[in-house]
Amino acid sequence: MAQIIYAESALKDIEHIKDYISADSISNANKFILAIDKKIDTLEKYPEIGKPVFPDKYNGLRQLLHKSYRIIYHYDKDVVTVVTIHHQARLLENVNPIKDYTK
């Protein structure tokens, strides 16, 4: 089983998402974050389940989709690092944390 690690950027993303949804409903925010956590937990058993993200441009990045959010992670040697979680409307080129994985 793979070990899951959250990058600082991903933890901040989770807080921002929770704050944004909490403006309408704290209960819905908690449910949404719990659902994202469950989705990420599937990576322990199936770390390669996510689709590679522009493999010609980025090293080892994959993505899982949850509703309108994109969970970007890096998988290497039984370690999954959740890099960022952002709305699918954002262009990947504008997401700073993934620039560290550019070829």
C-alpha positions in Angstrom: 0.0 0.0 0.0 1.2 3.5 -0.8 1.8 6.1 1.9 -0.2 9.4 1.4 1.5 12.7 2.2 -0.1 16.1 1.8 2.0 19.0 0.5 1.6 22.2 2.4 -0.1 23.7 -0.7 -2.7 20.9 -0.7 -3.5 21.5 3.0 -4.0 25.2 2.3 -6.2 24.3 -0.7 -8.4 22.2 1.5 -8.8 25.0 4.0 -9.7 27.5 1.3 -12.3 25.1 -0.2 -13.7 24.5 3.3 -13.9 28.3 4.0 -15.5 29.0 0.6 -18.2 26.3 1.0 -18.7 27.2 4.7 -19.9 30.7 3.7 -23.1 28.9 2.5 -23.2 25.9 4.8 -20.7 24.5 7.4 -22.4 21.1 7.2 -22.0 20.9 3.4 -18.4 22.1 3.7 -17.6 19.3 6.1 -19.3 16.7 3.9 -17.4 17.9 0.9 -14.0 17.8 2.6 -14.8 14.3 3.9 -15.7 13.2 0.4 -12.4 14.5 -1.0 -10.5 12.8 1.9 -12.3 9.5 1.0 -11.3 9.9 -2.7 -7.7 10.5 -1.7 -7.7 7.5 0.6 -8.4 5.3 -2.5 -4.8 6.1 -3.6 -3.4 4.0 -0.8 -4.6 0.8 -2.6 -4.7 2.2 -6.1 -2.1 4.9 -6.5 -2.1 4.7 -10.3 -5.8 5.1 -10.7 -5.5 8.8 -11.6 -5.0 9.9 -15.2 -1.5 11.2 -16.0 -1.4 15.0 -16.3 0.4 16.1 -19.5 3.1 13.4 -19.1 5.2 15.2 -21.8 5.3 18.3 -19.6 5.2 17.1 -16.0 7.1 14.4 -14.2 4.8 11.8 -12.5 1.8 14.0 -11.9 -1.6 12.4 -11.9 -5.1 13.6 -11.3 -8.3 12.4 -9.7 -11.6 14.3 -10.2 -14.1 15.0 -7.5 -17.2 16.9 -8.6 -15.7 20.2 -10.1 -12.3 19.8 -8.3 -9.1 18.3 -9.6 -6.8 16.5 -7.1 -3.3 16.6 -8.4 -0.8 14.2 -6.9 2.6 12.8 -7.6 3.3 9.0 -7.3 6.7 7.5 -7.0 8.0 4.4 -5.2 4.9 3.8 -3.0 4.6 7.4 -1.9 1.6 9.5 -3.0 2.1 13.3 -2.5 -1.1 15.3 -2.8 0.2 18.4 -4.5 -2.8 20.6 -4.9 -6.6 20.5 -5.0 -8.2 23.2 -7.2 -11.3 23.9 -9.3 -11.2 22.4 -12.8 -11.9 25.9 -14.3 -8.3 26.9 -13.4 -5.7 26.2 -16.0 -2.9 23.9 -14.8 -0.3 26.4 -16.0 -1.6 28.9 -13.4 -1.3 26.5 -10.5 2.0 27.2 -8.8 2.6 24.0 -6.9 2.8 21.9 -10.0 5.6 24.0 -11.5 8.0 22.0 -9.3 7.2 18.9 -11.4 7.9 20.5 -14.8 10.3 18.4 -17.0 
